[in-house]
Amino acid sequence: MIFGMSSHVTSREHGEWPHGAIGQPRNTVYSPTHQNPTRTPQSMPLYSRHSIYSSTPKCPSTNIGTVQNSYTSSQFCQYLKDNQKENKENIAKIENSNRSKKTYGENRRRLRIEDFTDAFRRKQMELFVNVKLGNGNYSKVYKAHDLKMNRMVAVKAIDKFDLSDDVRNKFLPREISCWKKLRYKYIVAMHAQYESGNMIFLTMEYGMHGNLLHYVQKFGALEERLAGKYMSQLIKALKYMHSKSIAHRDIKLENIIMFDNCIKLSDFGFVRHVEPNSLSNTFCGSKSYSPPELLRGQNYNPLLSDVWSAGVVGFVMVTDRMPFNETLNNSIIVEHQRNRSYRFPSKLNLSPDCINSIETMLTFEANNRPTSEQCLCLPWIHPHLISM
C-alpha cells in the first residue's frame, strides 16, 4: 500500500530520550556501482548512500626514527631533546585533528541503536533494530512501525561520533534543511527529526517495494510504457526541486524508491541550493551517472547535471544495462559520451520517441541540454503527464 505524505512539522525533542559522522567529503566523490559494464550496477541496500573514492589524507608522521649521523655525546643529547619536542608537536597535531570526533566528551557513553527502543515506544513507534534497510558511511536505516499513524516508516540513524567537522557543520545540516522543504508526491517525505546524545534520527516514508535498481536486477528491462511513466514522475520530482533552486546531484536507480503505482526520489546527502546562473565545483554523485563536464573536472551547472543523470536512469530502465563503462579512465568515458557510443538493442523494439527523448537528455554540451521543465515536453514523457 502507499503511505501518505506526512503534513506535520518535523520536531527536535530531547526530554523523553536517553542521554548518556559519511567520512569527510572530498571535492571528488563517486560511488562505484558495478563491475560488468554491460549490466546494471551490483545490488545496493535500500536507501543506500554514496561512498567516497578519493584518497584519504594521512595523519602527520611522528618522525620517530633512528639517528642517521654520527654525534658527540652532547650533540646526541641535544638531538634527543629536539626530536622529542618535534614528536610532541606532531602528536599534538594528531590529537587536535581527532578531537573533532570527541566533541561530546570521552566520558560520555556512546549509545547504540538498541538503547533507543524504549524511547521509540514512548513515541508510539516500534523500532525493528534487526531489520536494516540500508547502511551508509555515517548512517544506518531501519524499519519501524508508527503505531499512532498505523504505517510503516524508515528510520535513518546518524551517529554524531562518526561525523567529521565538514559533515556535521555543512553537509548534514544542508541535507536536513533542504529535505524539510521538499513536500511533493514523487519525493520521499521526511516525517520527523529527533536528536539525543550522540544520535540523530530522521523518520521517513517507507517504500515496501525496494528501490528501482533492485527491480531492474530482478525483472530486467522495464516495458517502455511503464518506464516512460516512471521517467515522467522522476522529471516531475526534479522540476519541483529545481523550481525551489535545489539540485539533487546524486540521481541514480538506487536513490529511486518504488511505491504502489509510482516512484519517489530519495537520498538528499548531496543537495544544495543553486543561485541563478551559478556553477558548482564539488564533484559528487556516482561516476556511471556523471555528465561529461563533471568528469572533465569543470565547474558545472548542477541542475543540468541532474538532467543528464536522469537520462542515464531512463537508458538503464529500458535496456537493463549502463550506457558507459565506469571502469575506464574519465577521458575515455567522455569520448564515449561525445560519440554516443551506447547502443539501444534492436530486439527491444523501442520507439523513436523513447530513444530520442533519452538522447536529448544525454546531450553532450550542457548549454544545449534541456532543463527539467523542458524535459516534460519530450515525446516519451509528455503523454504520461495527462494521467498524473
N, C-alpha and C positions, 0 to 999 in steps of 0.2 A: 504494500500500500504506500501511498505518497504521504509523507509527513509535511504538514503545512508549515509555512514560514512563520517564525515567532515575531510577534509585534512588540513584545515588551522590551524595555530598555535594559541593556546589559548592566550588570551590577558588579561592584567590588566589595566583598564582605569579609570581615575578619573575625567577628566575635564568636561564631559557632565552630570555628575551625581549630584544630590542634596547633600548638606552637612548638616549638622545640627549644653552556649556555651553549645546535649547529656550532662547530668550530668557527674560528674567526673568519668572516668572509674575505676573500681576496678580490682583486679587481677582475679576475677572470674566474668564473665559477661555472663549471659544466657538470652535467650528470651523464656519465657513460651509461647507456641503457641497453646495449645489445652487442652481441658478438658476430652473428651472422648477418651480413649487410643485406641479404635478400629476404630476410624475415623481419617480423615485428620485434621490438625490444623484448628482452627477457622479462619474466614476470616480476612485478614490483608490488610491495604491500599496498593495500587500500590506504588512501590518504598518505601516500608515501611522500618523502621530501627529497629535495635535491641533495646531491653530495658535492664535495669540494675536491677538485683535482689539482689545484695549483699547489706549488711547493710550500711546505711549512717552514717558517723561519726558525733557525736553530737558536737555542739559548746561548748566551755568551759563554765562551770557554773559560774555565777556571785557570787554564795555563799552568796546571800543576805538573811539573816535569822534572827532569834530571839536569844537573849542571853540565853544560856542554863545553866549558872552557876551564883552564887552569886558574885557580885563585889562590892568593895567600890566605892565611887564616883570617885576618881582619877583613879582607875583601869578601871572603866566603860568608862571614857573619853578616856583613852589610847586604850581600846578595839575598840571604835568607830573610832579612828584615824587609827589603824592598819587595821580594816575591810574596811574602806573607801579606804585606799591605795591598799588593795588587790582587791577590786571591780574595782578600776580604772585600775589596771594592767590587770585584766581579760577582762574588757570591751575593753581595747586597743587591746588585742589579737583577740577578735571577730571582731573589726573594721579592723584589719590588714588582717584577713582571708577573709573578704568580699571585701577588696579593689581591689583584682584582677579582680573582675567583674565591677569595676568602672574605668578601665584604660582610658576610653575615656571621663572622666570628668562628674561630676554630673550636670553641667550646660548645657551640650550638649543634645539637644532633641533626644529622642530615635525614630528613623524613623521606620515607618511601611511599609509593602509591598505596600500598596496603594500609598505611597509617591513616588514610582518609576515608575508608569505607564507612565508618560510623558518621563522619561529618556529612557525607553524601546522603546517608539515610535520614539525617535530621533535615535535610533539604528535600526529602521525599524523592530521593534518587537511589536506585540500586546500581552500584558500580561493579562491573564484571572485570575484575583485575586479571582473570585468566583468559579473557577474550581480547587479544591485542589486534587492532585493525591496521596499525602501521607503526613504523619505527624510524624516526628521523635522527638527524645529527644532534639535536638538542631537545627532542620531544618524543613522546610515545602517545599513540592514540588508542583509546579503549572504548569498548561498547558499554552502554549504560541504559537503564530504563527510567524514564521520567514518570514517576507514579502519579504526580499531580496532573500532568497533561496527557497521561496514558499514551506515551510514544517512546520509541527507541531513539537514543541520541548517541552521538560520538563525542568523546571527551578527550581533548588534547591536553596532555600533562607536560608542562615545561618545568625543568629543574633549573633554578637560577644559578646553582653551583656550576652548571655546565656552560654558562654564557660568558663570552668574552665581553669586554667593555663595549666594543663596537656593536655587538648584537644587543646587549642589554640596553644601551643608550640610544641606538639608532634604528636597527633593523626590526627588532621585535616591537617597539612602540609604533613604528610606521605600519607594520603588518596589522596590529590590533586596531589602530586608529582608522586606517582605510577600510578594513573589513567591517567595522561597525557601521560605516556609511553605506555599505552595499546591501540594499534590500531589493532583490529582484527575483523573479520566478525561475530564472535559469542560473542563479548563483547560490551556492551552498550558504545558508544563513548561519551566523553566529547567534546563539540564544543568550548566553550569559558569560561573564568573566568573574572568576573567583581567585583570590590570592591569599596564601597563608604560609608563613615560614619561608622555606626555600622553593615553594611550588606555586605555579600559576596554572589555572585550569580554564580552558575555553570549551564550552559545550556548543555543539553544532548539529545541524541536520545529519541524519544517518541514512546513507544510501544502501539499501539492503541488497542491491544487485551488483555491488562492487564498482570497479572503475572500467573505463572504456577499453583500456589495454587488455584486461582480463577477458573481456567479452570477445575481442577480436582474436585473441590467442585460443579461446575455447571454440568459437564458432567460425572463424575465418572471416573473409571479407564480407562486409555488410551488403545487402541488396541496395542498389543505387538509390531507390526512393527513400528507404529508411536512413541511409547515410545523409541524403540531402536534408531530411527532416532534422537530424541531429546537428548538421552543419549550420542550418538556419538558426537553431537555438543557440549554438556557440557564438555565432556572429552577433545575434541579438544581445547576448551577455557582454560581448566586447564593446558593442556600440554603447550600451548602458554605462560601462566602466569609463570608456573614453569620453562620454558626454560629461562626466564628472572630473575629467582631467586626471584619471588614474590609469596607469598602464600595468598590465599583469606581469609581463616579462618572463613567464615560465609556462607558456601554453604547451601542453603535451597530453597524450592519451591518459597517462597516469593521473593527471590532475582534473580529469573529467569524470564525475561520479554519475552512475546510472540510477535513475528512479523509474517508477512506472510511467511509461509514455513520454519521458523526457530525460535530458541530461542536464547536469548542473556543473558549473565551473567551480573549482576549489583551489586550495593552497595559495595563500597570498604572501608568502615569505619574501618575494622579490618585488612586490608592488611599490610604486612610487607616484607621487603627484608630478604631473608634467605641465610646465608652463607653456603657453603658446610658442611654437617655433623653437622650443628648447631641445637640446640633444642630451643623450645620456652617455656617460663614459664608463659605467660599470658593466662589464661583460659577463652576464649571468644567464642562467637557464640551462637548457640541455643542448648539447652540440648538434645532435641529429635534427633539431628543430630550429637551429640558428640561421638567420639570413646572412647573405654574403658580406654586408657591411660590418656585421659583428665579427665574423670570422677573420676579416681583414684588419681587425683592431682599430676600426674607425669609430669616431663618435657617431651615434645613431639615433634615429627617431624611434623611441620605444613603442609608440602607437602603431607605426608601420611594421615594426619588428613583430608585434603581436599578430598582424595580418599574415605575414609570411608563415609564422608557426602554425596558424590556423589552416593555411593551405597544406602544410605537411600532414596535419591531422586528417584533412579530407582525403589526401592521397592514400594514407595508410588504411583508412576505413574502407575504401573501395578496392584496394589491391592486396591487402594483407602483407604489405612489405614497405620498407623505408625507401624513400626516393634517393637518399645519398648514404654512402658508407662512412660512418663517423670514425672508423679506424684509420682512415687516410689522413695525410697532412692537410692542414687547413687550406693551403694554397691549391692543392689538387681538388678538394671539395668545392672550392669557389669556382674553379674552371668547370667542373661538372654542373654546378648551378648555372653558370653563364651559358653553357651549351645545352642546357636542359637534357642532360644525359639519362634521366629517368625514363622509364617506359610504362605505358598502360597496356597490360597484356590484352591482345585482341580477343582471346577466348572469353573475356569478361563482358564483351559487347556493351561497353559503356557508351552513353550518349555523347554527342559533341557538346551539349550544354554542360554536362558534368566535367568533361576533360577541359574545356575552355575556361570554365569557372575556376578550377583548381590552378590551371596555368596562369590565369590572371593574378591570383593571389601570390603566386610564386614568381612574380615579375622581378627580374634581377636588380634593376635600378630602383632604389627605394622611392625616389621622387616620382616615378611612373607607376608605383604600386597603388592600388585603390585603398581608400580609408575603410574602416569597418562600416561606416554608413553607406559608402558606395558599394560595398560587397553585398548589401541587401538587394541591390538591383541585378546581381548576376543571375543568368538564366537558370542555373541549377538551384539557386537559393530562393529567389523571389516567389515562385509558385507555392512554396510551403508557408509563406507568411500569411496567406489568406485564411488558413485554418488555425492559426495560432492565436 
